[in-house]
């Protein structure tokens, strides 16, 4: 599927859910995209191809939960390992933790530092770049564990939330943007 067709198909499959998880927030539901085998496969292939252009990575780190769904198949397509970045209390210790603000609350994520070898080049991947809090916290965890953030990739960027600003100086790649 070419890039223009992929973008159009993906946009058609991502559903807006108003006032979820709280009033005033419009949730981007990627479930219909995931359920469409050819579109899901094309997204994974495109993310993997763009990652290859970074000069290679050793690991893909995906954030809970939708970053797992996209990150694991991208890692498999690249032939590299996958590191799950989990909500606090979901991983057996020892872990590194980072607290941050979301557009609708606070959160803490964790990673097992022994899953990221010193100097490993890591792609940080998630479904949506909103305020940038989760991505910035994940990049911080990767670096505290000894890894190098080779880049960050997202299916969709919500530009009106200015998450890119929190990631200044880092390589960012997004398949779709929404103003």
C-alpha positions, 0 to 999 in steps of 0.5 A: 500500500503506497503512503497516500493510500495508507494515510487515507485508509488509516484516517478512515479507520481511526475513530474519534470517541468524544468525552473519553476517558473524561469530558473534553477529551477526544479519544483516538480509537485505533481498534478499527485500524487494528482489526483491518488486517491489510491496513494494520500490516501496512502500518507495521511495514511503513513504521519498520521501513522508516525505522530502517532509515535511522541506520538501524536499532537494537530494540523497540520500546513500546508504551502500554498498551497500544504501543505494545500492539504496534511496537512488538510487530515492528520489532519482529519486522526489524528482527530486533527485541521489544521492551515493554514500558508498563504502568507502575506496578505491572513489572517485577523488580527491579525497575526504573520509574518516571512520573509525568502528566497526561492531558487528563491526569498523572501517570507513572511508567516503568521499565526493567533496566536489564532489558536495555543493554548499555549503548543499545539504540532504541526506537520509542514507539506509541500510537499517539503523540499528544502532550508528549508526556509519555514519550518524554518519560519513556525516552528518559527511562531508556537513557537512564537504563543506558540506552540511546534513543535513536528516534521516536515514532507514532502513528498519529500526532495531535499537533494542537497539543504541542507534544513535539515541543517536549521532545525537541532535539529528538528525531520524530517520525509520525505517519499521520498528523491532526491539527 
